[in-house]
């Protein structure tokens, strides 16, 4: 049987909500199990005496699409972020084939378009909301 640490955890989510857990490791495992592991990126930092455990959780992109005048990004936690193309002149001026040529970078923390040399972080998109 695993030894219980009885730690208090504070999970901080960038650009989203703050989740506080006041329990032991089972509560932490349960909270993480409720969201896809792909939705989490970051390192846990344990301070002296194992109190508190702080984990920074970054939202990650999973898909990208466009409307006539908007960039739409789907996040791993189910949210969709839509911003005007006017905010990104390279994307606004790019053709459909150039816009379609994107790839996720950093496991989803950003999006890169090679043909137009454009990089946009999910954090930037969320900060604009």
C-alpha positions as CSV (number, residue, x, y, z in Angstrom):
1,X,0.0,0.0,0.0
2,X,1.5,3.4,-1.0
3,X,2.5,5.8,1.8
4,X,0.3,8.9,2.0
5,X,2.0,12.3,2.0
6,X,-1.0,14.3,3.2
7,X,0.1,17.3,1.2
8,X,-1.9,20.4,0.5
9,X,-1.9,21.4,-3.2
10,X,-2.6,24.5,-5.1
11,X,-2.9,24.1,-8.8
12,X,-2.6,27.3,-10.8
13,X,-4.0,27.4,-14.3
14,X,-2.6,30.0,-16.7
15,X,-5.3,31.8,-18.5
16,X,-8.1,29.9,-16.8
17,X,-9.2,29.0,-13.3
18,X,-7.5,28.3,-10.1
19,X,-8.2,24.9,-8.5
20,X,-7.3,24.5,-4.8
21,X,-7.2,21.0,-3.3
22,X,-7.1,20.6,0.4
23,X,-6.4,16.9,0.7
24,X,-3.8,14.2,0.1
25,X,-2.3,12.7,-3.0
26,X,-5.5,10.9,-4.0
27,X,-7.2,14.2,-4.4
28,X,-4.4,15.4,-6.7
29,X,-4.5,12.2,-8.7
30,X,-8.3,12.5,-9.0
31,X,-8.2,16.1,-10.2
32,X,-5.6,15.3,-12.8
33,X,-7.6,12.2,-14.0
34,X,-10.7,14.4,-14.7
35,X,-8.8,16.3,-17.4
36,X,-6.9,14.8,-20.3
37,X,-3.3,14.5,-19.5
38,X,-2.6,16.3,-22.8
39,X,-4.2,19.4,-21.3
40,X,-1.4,19.6,-18.7
41,X,2.1,20.8,-19.2
42,X,4.4,22.0,-16.5
43,X,6.6,21.0,-13.7
44,X,5.6,20.5,-10.1
45,X,7.7,22.4,-7.6
46,X,7.8,21.0,-4.1
47,X,8.9,23.4,-1.4
48,X,10.5,22.6,2.0
49,X,8.7,19.9,4.0
50,X,6.6,19.2,0.9
51,X,4.3,22.1,1.5
52,X,2.9,23.4,-0.7
53,X,3.0,21.5,-4.0
54,X,2.4,24.0,-6.8
55,X,1.8,23.0,-10.4
56,X,1.5,25.4,-13.2
57,X,-1.0,24.2,-15.8
58,X,-0.7,25.6,-19.3
59,X,-3.6,25.4,-21.8
60,X,-2.6,23.5,-25.0
61,X,-3.9,23.8,-28.5
62,X,-5.1,20.8,-30.4
63,X,-6.6,22.2,-33.6
64,X,-6.6,25.3,-35.7
65,X,-9.1,26.6,-38.3
66,X,-10.1,29.8,-39.9
67,X,-13.2,31.7,-40.9
68,X,-13.1,34.6,-43.4
69,X,-11.9,37.0,-40.8
70,X,-11.0,34.9,-37.7
71,X,-8.4,32.5,-36.3
72,X,-10.1,29.7,-34.3
73,X,-8.0,27.5,-31.9
74,X,-9.4,24.5,-30.0
75,X,-7.8,23.8,-26.7
76,X,-7.2,20.4,-25.1
77,X,-9.6,21.3,-22.2
78,X,-12.4,21.8,-24.7
79,X,-12.4,25.6,-24.9
80,X,-12.3,27.3,-28.3
81,X,-10.6,30.7,-28.7
82,X,-11.5,32.9,-31.7
83,X,-9.7,36.1,-32.4
84,X,-9.7,38.5,-35.4
85,X,-7.2,37.9,-38.1
86,X,-6.5,41.7,-38.0
87,X,-4.4,41.0,-34.9
88,X,-2.0,38.9,-37.0
89,X,-1.2,40.7,-40.3
90,X,0.9,37.8,-41.7
91,X,-2.0,35.4,-41.2
92,X,-4.5,38.0,-42.5
93,X,-2.4,38.5,-45.7
94,X,-1.6,34.8,-46.2
95,X,-3.5,32.6,-48.7
96,X,-5.6,29.6,-47.7
97,X,-2.9,27.1,-48.5
98,X,-0.4,29.1,-46.3
99,X,-2.8,29.3,-43.4
100,X,-3.5,25.5,-43.7
101,X,0.2,24.8,-43.3
102,X,0.4,25.0,-39.5
103,X,1.9,22.8,-36.8
104,X,1.8,22.7,-33.1
105,X,4.9,23.6,-31.2
106,X,6.0,22.8,-27.7
107,X,3.4,20.1,-27.4
108,X,0.6,22.6,-28.1
109,X,1.7,25.7,-26.2
110,X,1.9,27.5,-29.6
111,X,1.2,27.3,-33.3
112,X,3.7,27.8,-36.1
113,X,3.2,28.6,-39.8
114,X,6.4,27.8,-41.7
115,X,5.5,29.5,-45.1
116,X,4.9,32.9,-43.4
117,X,7.3,32.5,-40.5
118,X,4.5,33.2,-37.9
119,X,4.4,31.8,-34.3
120,X,1.5,32.4,-31.9
121,X,1.3,31.2,-28.3
122,X,-1.9,30.0,-26.7
123,X,-1.1,32.2,-23.8
124,X,-1.2,35.3,-26.1
125,X,-4.5,34.2,-27.5
126,X,-6.0,33.8,-24.0
127,X,-4.5,37.1,-22.8
128,X,-6.5,38.9,-25.5
129,X,-9.8,37.5,-24.3
